[in-house]
Amino acid sequence: MKVVEEEQHVVVMEGPWSPVNIIRDIVDEGTQEDPFYVMDLGEVVARFREWKELMPRVEPFYAVKCNDDKLMVSTLAALGAGFDCASKAEIQLVTSIGVRPDRIIFANPAKPASHIRWASAAGVTTMTFDSETELMKIKQYMPHAQLVAFCLLRSFTLKFITIIIETHHNQNPTT
């Protein structure tokens, strides 16, 4: 076992182990007061490689909000993942480990105008929208954005299509 101390306490396990057994051991000790999680980066790597093998033309984008651990993000970056960032702080985290802005989607349904301007200056030009209000705000503050529409379907029988819209030379952003 190797312990690495950074911002957080990380224990790297070698040999056979089970996340469930690790969790049980920690809980049974009775000394852990703060929330914690156990992750198997080997499993993350295996699942990512499986994804790429089974769907080679589909590029995965990891939602940083689900686990912003720097080791997790660094592992996925090394594998070539894209990143779904919902905030300026998440974009800063991802770019701090060397991820290029073109591998980031700024995905937040209500982005502050100042964050849109900041993202543009940082080179992050792909973002989501799911309302006309958000679309018009993006057009005002980053008219060159690459856009991904989020659609909520009320019927499971309908087919879903993600649309990427270039607004660079488009005067009417809804077409």
C-alpha positions in Angstrom: 0.0 0.0 0.0 1.3 3.5 -0.9 -0.1 6.7 0.6 0.1 9.9 -1.4 -0.7 13.2 0.3 -1.9 16.2 -1.8 -5.0 18.2 -1.2 -6.7 15.0 -0.1 -5.7 11.8 1.5 -5.2 9.2 -1.2 -4.4 5.6 -0.6 -3.2 3.6 -3.6 -3.9 -0.1 -3.1 -1.9 -2.9 -4.8 -2.9 -6.5 -5.2 -6.4 -7.9 -5.1 -8.9 -5.8 -3.2 -12.6 -5.0 -3.3 -14.1 -1.5 -2.9 -16.9 -3.0 -0.8 -14.4 -4.6 1.6 -12.4 -1.3 1.8 -15.6 0.6 2.7 -16.6 -2.0 5.3 -13.1 -1.9 6.9 -13.2 1.9 7.1 -16.8 2.0 8.5 -16.0 -0.8 11.0 -13.0 1.1 12.4 -15.5 3.7 13.6 -13.0 6.6 13.3 -14.1 8.0 9.9 -16.3 11.1 10.5 -16.1 12.8 7.1 -17.7 11.5 3.9 -15.4 9.5 1.7 -15.4 7.5 -1.5 -13.5 4.6 -2.9 -12.7 4.4 -6.6 -10.9 1.9 -8.7 -9.0 3.8 -11.3 -8.1 0.5 -13.0 -11.8 0.0 -13.5 -12.2 3.5 -14.9 -9.5 2.8 -17.4 -11.0 -0.5 -18.4 -14.5 1.0 -18.9 -13.1 3.8 -20.9 -11.2 1.4 -23.2 -14.3 -0.7 -23.5 -16.3 2.3 -24.5 -13.8 3.2 -27.2 -13.6 -0.4 -28.5 -17.4 -0.8 -28.7 -18.2 2.8 -29.9 -15.0 4.1 -31.6 -16.8 7.0 -33.3 -18.5 8.2 -30.1 -16.4 10.6 -28.0 -17.2 10.4 -24.3 -17.4 13.7 -22.3 -17.0 13.2 -18.5 -19.3 15.3 -16.3 -16.8 16.8 -13.9 -19.6 17.7 -11.5 -20.1 14.0 -10.6 -16.5 13.7 -9.3 -14.0 16.5 -9.6 -11.2 14.5 -7.9 -8.0 15.7 -9.7 -6.7 12.1 -9.9 -9.9 11.0 -11.7 -9.9 13.9 -14.0 -6.2 13.5 -14.8 -6.7 9.8 -15.5 -9.5 10.5 -18.0 -7.5 13.3 -19.6 -4.6 11.0 -20.2 -7.0 8.6 -21.9 -8.3 11.3 -24.2 -11.7 12.0 -22.7 -13.6 15.2 -23.3 -15.0 17.1 -20.3 -18.5 18.4 -19.6 -17.9 21.4 -17.3 -20.8 23.2 -15.6 -18.8 26.1 -14.1 -15.8 28.3 -14.4 -14.1 26.4 -11.5 -14.5 23.1 -13.3 -13.1 24.6 -16.5 -10.1 25.9 -14.5 -9.6 22.5 -13.0 -9.6 20.7 -16.3 -7.4 23.2 -18.1 -4.9 23.2 -15.1 -4.0 19.6 -15.9 -3.4 20.4 -19.6 -6.7 19.6 -21.3 -7.1 21.7 -24.5 -10.2 24.0 -24.6 -11.5 22.1 -27.7 -12.0 19.0 -25.5 -14.3 20.9 -23.1 -18.1 21.6 -23.4 -19.4 24.3 -21.1 -22.6 22.6 -20.1 -24.8 24.7 -17.7 -28.4 25.6 -18.4 -28.0 29.1 -16.9 -24.4 30.4 -17.5 -23.6 33.8 -16.1 -22.7 36.3 -18.9 -19.3 36.9 -17.2 -18.6 33.1 -17.3 -19.5 33.0 -21.0 -17.1 35.9 -21.7 -14.4 34.2 -19.5 -14.9 30.8 -21.4 -14.5 32.6 -24.7 -11.2 34.2 -23.6 -10.0 30.8 -22.3 -10.7 29.3 -25.7 -13.7 27.1 -24.6 -16.2 27.7 -27.4 -18.5 24.7 -27.3 -21.4 25.0 -24.9 -24.9 23.8 -24.4 -28.3 25.6 -24.3 -31.7 24.4 -23.5 -33.8 27.6 -23.8 -34.2 30.5 -26.1 -33.1 32.9 -23.4 -29.8 31.0 -23.0 -29.3 30.9 -26.7 -29.8 34.6 -27.1 -27.4 35.3 -24.2 -24.7 33.1 -25.8 -25.3 34.8 -29.1 -24.7 38.2 -27.4 -21.6 37.3 -25.5 -20.0 34.6 -27.8 -21.4 34.7 -31.3 -18.8 32.3 -32.5 -19.8 29.5 -30.1 -20.3 25.9 -31.2 -23.6 25.0 -29.6 -25.1 21.7 -28.5 -28.9 21.7 -27.9 -30.3 19.8 -24.9 -33.8 18.5 -25.6 -36.2 17.2 -23.1 -38.5 14.6 -24.7 -41.8 13.9 -23.0 -42.4 10.7 -25.1 -40.1 7.7 -25.0 -41.3 6.8 -28.5 -39.6 9.9 -30.1 -36.1 9.8 -31.4 -33.5 12.1 -29.9 -31.0 14.1 -32.0 -28.3 16.3 -30.6 -27.8 19.4 -32.8 -24.6 21.3 -33.2 -25.2 24.8 -34.5 -22.6 27.1 -35.8 -23.6 30.7 -35.1 -20.4 32.2 -36.5 -22.0 33.6 -39.7 -25.6 33.0 -38.7 -27.8 36.1 -38.2 -30.7 34.0 -36.9 -29.5 31.7 -34.2 -32.6 29.6 -34.2 -32.1 28.2 -37.7 
